[in-house]
Amino acid sequence: MSLHAGTVVERPVLPVHSDENYYFARSTIIASSKLNYCVRVGAKAFCVPIVFLLVIAALGPEKWAPRTHFGWQFDHFIGYFGITLFVCFGWPRPFVVGGAFAAVAALLEGLQAFTPDRSAYLPAIFYGAAGALAAALVAELVARLWNRLLRSEVDVRQTRPKSFASTGSPNPA
């Protein structure tokens, strides 16, 4: 076999699987626009009651707020982290969502000065904002890695040669 200048040697980037439809089925499930739309609409619908419960927990009586035994610092951080991460499923810009929830953390902590059994506390603002911004960073990193994974799968599918059985050789000339 002789190769001439400009001849491309075709070989699979990934090992050839016995199930050729594996890549197609996986990309169909992942890239289904209808499924993506349903997940985003569902996340947006559940965000409204979650934010409403956050406001009730922040401005209602102190015993209504769920507490852990790890301290109020952990409660603020993990609470805003979880809520922001969930809201990032519904809205496509995590840093905007994180910044908005950092502002909400400051606003709700400031409004606690007007409740009879609570007081505003500056470090609580920082813990809540840190949780919101950390969740936004995690959501952004996951979204970028996910998009890179999808792009690489599309590239691999487009550059993969046909099966060896149909061509008779890994190097059709």
N, C-alpha and C positions, 0 to 999 in steps of 0.2 A: 504494500500500500504506500503510495507516495502522496505527500501533501504539497500542494502548490501554494504560492503566496496568496494570502487572502482567504484560504480555506478555514472554515471554522469547525473545530472538533466539538461535536455536541455530546454532552454527557449530563446526566441529572445532577442537580445541585444537592438534592436530598436523596436518600436511598429510595429505590422504587418499591412501593408497597403493593401488595397483592390486590388491594382494594383501590382501584383507580378513582372511584367516586368519593373517596374520603375527603379530599381537598374541596371538591365542589360542594358537598353537603355541609361541611363546616363553614365555608364562606357564606353559604346561603343562609344559614341560621344566624351567623354573626351580623351579616350585612343587610338583613331584611329590614327594609325601611318601615314597613308596617309594624313590626315588632319594636323597633326603635321608637317609633311614634307613640305606641301604646305605653311603653315604659316611661317615656318623658311626660305624657299626659297624666298617667297614674301618679308619678312622683309629684307633679305640680298640684294635683288634687289633694294629695295627702299632706303637702307642705302647709296648706292653710290651717288645718286643725292643729298641726304640730306647733306652728308659730303662735297660734291662739293659746295653746296650753303653756307655751313658754312665757307669754305675757301674764297669764293667770298665776303661774308659779313664781314669777318675779315680783308681781305687784299685789298678789293676794296675801292672806295671812301666812305667817312664817311656817306654820305646821302643814300647810298645803304643799310646800316645796319638797320634792323627794330628796333625801339626803343619804349619803353613804357614810361609812365609818372611816373614810380616808381623809376627811376634812373638806372645808368649803372650797379650798383652792382646787382640789381635784374635781369636785362637783362642778365648779364653773368651767374649768378647762374641758373636761370630758363631755359636759352637756352641750356647750357651744360647738365642740368638735363634731359630735354626732349629728346634731341638727344641721350644721353647715354641710357636712358630707352628704347627708340625705338630700338636701336642697340642691346640691351640685349635680345630682342625677337628673333633675328636671330642667335646670338652666345651663346653657352651654359655656358660660364664662365663669369659671370658678373664682378667679381673683376679684371679680366684681361682687360675687355672692359673699366671699370672705370679707371684703371691705364693708359691705352692707351689714353683715352680722356683727362685725367689730363695732360699727356705729350703733347698732341695736343694743349691743352689750353695754355701751356707754350710756345710751339713752335710758334703758331700763334701770341701770344702777343709779343714775341721777334721779329718776322718778321715785325710787325707793325712799328718798328723803321726805316725800310727801305722805308716805304711809305711816300709820301710827306705831307699828311694832318693828319697823326696820329703819336702817339708816344707810346713806350712801357711803361707799368705801372705795377709795381710788384703786387699791391693789386688786379688788374684785373686777374692775373694768379691764385691767391688764390681763388677768387670767382668762376672762371670757374672750377678749379680743385675740389673745394668743391661741386659744383653742380654735376660733373661727379661721384665723389666718393659716394655722397649721393644717386644718382640714382642706382649705382651698389649695394649699401647696400640694398635698397628697393627691387631691382630685386632678389637678393640672398634670402632675407627673404621670399618674395612671392613664389619663386621656392621651398624653403624648406617646407613651409606650404602646398603648393599644392601637393608636393610629399607625405607628411605625410597624407594629406586628402585622396589621392588615395590609399595609403597602408592600411589605416584604413577601407576604403570602401571595398577593396578586402578581408580583414580579416573578416569583418562583413558578407559579402556574403558567404564566405566559412564556417562560423560557424553557420549560420542561419539554423534552422531545416526546414523540409518540412512543408507545410501548415497543419493545424490541421485537415482539412477535409480528407486528404489522410491517416493520421495515426490514426485518431479517438481519439487521446489523446495527450496532450502536453508532456506526459512522456511515450513513448513506452518502454515496458520492455522486 
